[in-house]
């Protein structure tokens, strides 16, 4: 069928292979929402929930905007995808934030994922039909400091996934949905230790909470990638020139685990996990794994990252991301760098896989450009 090409591309987004005796990898619609859209987070192993605020906090933890140093900022990123196979698949991201005052901030972002140009034909000699499937996400945030050291934010998101093929279904239309994020962020005062000063950071983000996507009346519904992110970090402020930040982050998809509840030997849409609403599925996802608590733990991913800054002008970053081999097997190391000149930041990152499952971003350089302008706040 003509949809096979699109399905194959989607499977490459997060390569999910499992040679175990069972396969209960959690899959969702629009998984591109979980791709690290900025090179700073990507350089630290896809970490961003509890790192310091920057222009790209919209994806990771929008509550951080209430602690932004610059009054306003604009961020632009470009991420080639499957770059070793094609040259027209990419993820683009445009973000803007405005810190209104000492207590509040607003932000918005536009993310666009292009699957490039695809030729469709039933026979080798048929004139091809050219299609350009794509997905688009638009979101808005309001962040508010509830105390001197803690803030929360609410984000509304519109999603549009245009993957259907008009030639296959005459009334083909793009699928759309909406989602909400709720996030929080804590940043301590600078604390004096024996040989250095330090600062603690912590955060959470419950993202992409919303109804399932459905492309047609008879098609299968796809859950949004509802995700719980928890992070903590510490800044080692060695002196006025050198600073090192270390971060730990864990994530879990709040989506039911696929299971054969009716005992027919097949995991499909007739099973209970598929027919749950997105809301009930969020809560059941903490205890629905057929193998119990041990399998639930495997559904958590974790990442470690570190960032070194010299004179707030040059940064070097490293990170590692780990996912259970039975739940997707994404395991990769990353590194990146950042350069700051007056009000302009330039960031790059690189990823290489450490498991047999290769990432679609393997060998790809990710680029980001940030413009900061307006007055600066004294947060430190």
Helices and strands as residue ranges (DSSP letters): H 3-13, G 31-34, H 39-42, H 57-60, G 62-67, E 70-80, E 90-99, E 104-114, E 118-120, E 129-131, E 134-145, E 150-162, E 175-187, E 191-192, E 197-209, E 227-237, E 242-253, H 272-275, H 278-284, H 293-298, E 300-310, E 314-322, G 325-327, E 331-341, E 344-353, E 365-376
